[in-house]
Amino acid sequence: MRNIRRELLIRKDETNSLIQFAKYLAEDFLSPEEAEYNIVIVRTSIKANIILMLYNAVESTLTKSLEGIHEKIKEKRLRYSDLNSQLRMILAVYYGYSMEKSANVNRAMEYALKLADFINGNVCFEISYTELAQKYPMYSGNLDTREIINVLKKYGIVYEERCSELKTIKDYRNKLAHGEDSFEEVGRNLSIPQLEEMFRKTFEYLDKMLDEIERYLSDEKYRA
């Protein structure tokens, strides 16, 4: 988890630097007539980009945390009976989806036999998060606190912290990603103080989330 925290600090510094630059541009040191470019579009587009950086920090931190959980459990060489009920369900759904999406009956039977071996204790937990997400995605580009709470519950992690700013970030991010609004349109609706508050609340939320995941791993709550 140390690597995740280091990367989160890098993302925090990058986002804060862009916010400070946006504040600098907002000081009207150059009039639109003097600039060789449309300074209004530059200002608003930078603010919209900050939204993308905040959302990417959320998604990256959650994804890397789930990858870390899977790697820790794999290291422990745990069998079906060793795992908590939530992880047993994740594996059952993973194999179920794998069978359903198989190209032919032979491939489907391979997954059925793997599931049987796992339930009977013949093999250990060995599925990485990347493998899991290919068949059973935990989320699909719509992360806010409600979705994060639901994802973590699937592993047996109780994290009920709320942060309304994450929903605002997600909504703006989706408007940009789907082309519903331009960068200029999104940025026009955002003030620097508002972005600073989003920045503060988002990284506070992610720090607390990592604290909870670290407790989950140190207390081995993935065990039955």
N, C-alpha and C positions, 0 to 999 in steps of 0.2 A: 504493500500500500504506500510505501515511501515514494516510489516512483510516480504513483498517481498524484500524490500531494505536490511533488516537485513540478510535474507538468501543469497542475492546476495553478501553481504560483506563476509559472511562465505565462499562462493564458490570462491570469489576473493582471500581470504587468503590461501585457500587450493591450488589453482592453482599456486599462486605465490610461495608458499613453495616448490612445486614440481619443479618449474622452477629453484629455487635457488639450490635445491638438484642436478638437472641435470647439473648446472654450476659447482658444486663441483666435480661431477664425471668426468667432462670433463678436470679436471686439471692434469690428468695422475699421481695421487699420488700412483697408483698401476698399474703395468704393467700387460698385459694379461697373461704373464707366471706366475706371482706371485699369481694371483687370483685363487680361487677354483671354479670359475664360469666364464662364458663367459662375460667379462665386456663390450665388444662391444655391445652384444645383450642387456645387461641391460641398457646401455646408450641410445641406439636407441629406445628401448621399452618404456622407461620412457618418451621420447619426444613424441612418438605416443600417450601415455596415456594423455599427456597434451592436445592434440587435442580433445580427448573425453571429457575431463573436460570442455574445452571451449565450445564445442557444447552443452553439457548438461546444462551449465549455460544459454545459449541462449534459448534452448527449455523450460527449467523449468521457466525462467523468463516470457516468453511470455504466457505459459500455465497458470501460477498463476495470471498473469495480467488479462487474459480473465475470469478466475474464479471470480476475484474480481469485474470486470465490471458487470457480471451477478448477483452477490450477491447484489451489490449496486442498480441495477435496480429493483430487486425483493423487496428490502426494501422499495422502493418508491411506490410500489403498482400501477404501471402504466398500463394503458389499451392501446389497439391498437392505438387509436387516439392520445395518448400522446407521442408515440415513433417516432423517426426520420425514414425516409423512408428506410434507410439501415437496421435497426433492424426489421422493418416490413418484409422486404425481407428475412432476416435470418429466422424468425419464419415461414414464408410461405414455404420456402425450407425445413425446419426441418419437418414440418407436411407433406409436399409432399413426402419426402423420407420415413417418417414413414409409410405412407399409402402404398407406393410402396413396402416396405420391410415386410409388415405385412404377417403373416402366413396364414390368411384367411380373407374373406370379412367382417366378423363381426368386427375383430380387425381393419381393415382399416377404417370402418365406425366410429369407436370410435374416431380415429384421425381426421376424416373429421368433426365430430361434435365438437370436441375440437377447431379446427381451426375456425369453424363458430362462436362458442361462443366467441372466442378471437376477431375476426374481428368485431362482433356486440357489443363488449364492455361489455360482461357479465362476463368475467374473466380478471384477471390481468396477466402481464408477470410473469411467475413462472418457467421458464426453466433454470436449472443450466447449466453451461458450460459442465459438465460431461455428463449430459443427451443429450445435443446438439451434442457433439462429438461422441456419440455412433451411431447416425443416420447421422450426417452431419459434418464430420471431417473438421476442418479449414485448416489442413495441415497434411502431413504424412512423417515426418522424413527428410524433405529436406529444412530446414530453412536457408535462407540467407536474405540479406536485401530486395531483390526483393519480396520474398515470404512474409516477415513480413509486408511490405508496403501494399501488396494485402489483407492480413488478417485484418489489422487494418482498411483499407478502408471499409470493410464489416460492420464495426460498426459506420462508420462516423468519423473515426479518421484520420486526415491528417498528416502523418509523412513521409517526403520525404528524411530523412537522409540516406546516402549511406555509406557502409563500405565494401570494396572489400575483406578484410580479412575474413569476414564471409563466403563468397563463397569458399575460399580456405579451411577453416576449414570444411565446409560442404562436400566438395569433398573428402578430406582425411578421414573424418569420415565415409562416405559411402563406401570407399574402404576397411576400416577396418571392418565395419559392414557386408558387403557382402562377405568378405573373398577374395576380389580381390587382396589385398596386405597384407603381414604380418606386424606385428608391427615393426619388424626390418627394413623392406623395407621402410615403411612410415617414421620412425624416421631417417633413413639414409639421407633422402631428406630435413631434417629440421635442421637449425642451431639454436643455442641458441638466438642470436640477433633477428632472424626471429620470434621465439616463443614469445620473450619479446614484440615485436611490435604487434603481434596478440593479446596477452594478454591485452596490453594497449588499443588498438583500440576497442576490443570487449567490455570491461567493460565501456569505454567511451560511446560507442553506446547504451548499455543497460541502462545506467544512463539517457541519453537523451530520450530514448524511455519511460522510466518510468515518466520522467518529463511531456512528452506530454500526457500520459494516465491520469496522475493526473490532468492536466488542463482540459481534456475532462470530467472527473468526477466532478471536482469542478464547472465548468461552465455549468454542466448538458447538455452537447451537445448530449446526448442520447435522449433528448426530441425533439418533433416535432418543 
